[in-house]
């Protein structure tokens, strides 16, 4: 169960990095 939170955190970081890279939607 705790692993899910870790994955969510990593996914959130990746999404933020991608958005900053230049990806608007998705």
C-alpha positions as CSV (number, residue, x, y, z in Angstrom):
1,X,0.0,0.0,0.0
2,X,2.8,2.4,0.8
3,X,4.4,1.6,-2.5
4,X,1.4,3.1,-4.2
5,X,2.1,6.5,-2.6
6,X,5.7,6.3,-3.7
7,X,4.7,5.6,-7.3
8,X,2.2,8.4,-7.1
9,X,4.9,10.8,-5.9
10,X,7.3,9.8,-8.6
11,X,4.5,10.1,-11.2
12,X,3.7,13.6,-9.9
13,X,7.3,14.6,-10.2
14,X,7.5,13.3,-13.8
15,X,4.3,15.0,-14.8
16,X,5.6,18.3,-13.4
17,X,8.9,18.0,-15.2
18,X,7.2,17.1,-18.4
19,X,4.8,20.1,-18.1
20,X,7.8,22.4,-17.5
21,X,9.6,20.8,-20.5
22,X,6.9,22.3,-22.8
23,X,4.1,19.7,-22.7
24,X,0.8,21.6,-22.1
25,X,-2.0,19.1,-21.9
26,X,-1.2,15.6,-20.6
